Amino acid sequence: MTEAIKIRAQIQGEITDIRILMQHPMETGQRRDENGKSLPTHFIQVFTVKHNGQIIVDGQLNTSISRNPLFAFKSKGIRPGDKLAVHWTDNTGAQRQDEITLT
């Protein structure tokens, strides 16, 4: 199993700052190992962010995103007690989902 997705949300009035750190190696397939063999492509293909079950971000990634990508954005209408969930699927079929309840 992969490491947990780190989800941080800071409510400031009507606006909530959300930061999401997804632990993933994100290999482009262009690097080589110490023997000169190409490392296989391995990257997050799709991810979603849900607020109380409703999708607020539906994203597609590719090999140009760095290892352990960090995404930050703002959203309106999020309150203490609400739930934020993040789910990703990579090109090998591996998946991870984590959820927090805002305080």
N, C-alpha and C positions, 0 to 999 in steps of 0.2 A: 504494500500500500504506500502511496505517496504521502509526503508531509502535508499537514493541514494547511488549508488556504487561510491566510491571515486577513481578516476583515475588520476594519476600523471605521467607525462612523462617529462624527462629532456634530451634534445638533446645535445650530446657532440661529435661534429664532425660526423663521420659515425655511431656511436653507440648511441642508445637511451636507457636510464634507465627507465623502466616502473614499477610502483607500483600500485597495485589494492587492495583496501580494500572493501570487501563485507560484509555488515551488515546482520548478520543472527545468530539465536540462536544455531544452530548446536547441537541439543540434540541427545545423543547416544541411548536413550531408556533404559539405565541402572541406571540412577539416580532416586531417589524417592523424592516425595514432602513431606511436613511436616506431612502428614497423612500416609505416608508409601506407597502410591500408585505410581507405576512406571510412570514416565513422558514419553509421547509418543515420538517415534523416529521422528526427524525432522531435515533434513540436505540437503544441496545443493548436487544434484546428478550430474549435468553436467553444465559446463560453457564454453563459447567461448570468445575469444578476436579476434576482427577483425581490420585490418588496411585497411582503404579505401574499406571496403566491403569484403576483402579477409581474410579468417581465418588464424591467425598466432599461436593461441593456441586453442586446443580442448581438454578439460580436463574432467575427471570423478572423483568425490569425494565420500567419504563415511563417516561413523560416527566417524572415528578416527581423523578428522580435527577439530581444536578448534573453539570456537565461534568467529564470526567476522574475518574470515580468511583473511590474508594479503599475497598476492603473489607478488614477485619481479622477474623481468627477464630483459634481454637485447635483443635488436633487431637492425638490420641494415636496412638502407634504408628508415627511417622515416624522413620526412621533415616538417618544419613549414607549416601550412595550411592543413596537412593531418588529417584524422579523425581516432580516436581509439574508438571502441565500445566494451562493455562488456555485455554479457547476461548470466543469470543463470536460472536454473529451479530446484526446490527442490522436495523432495519425496511426497509432498502433491499437487503438480501441480502448486504451486505459482511460478511466474516468475518476473524477473526484468531485465531491459535493460537501460543502460546509455551510452552516447557518449560524447566525447570532441573533439574539434578542437585544434590542437597544435599551439602554438604561437611561 
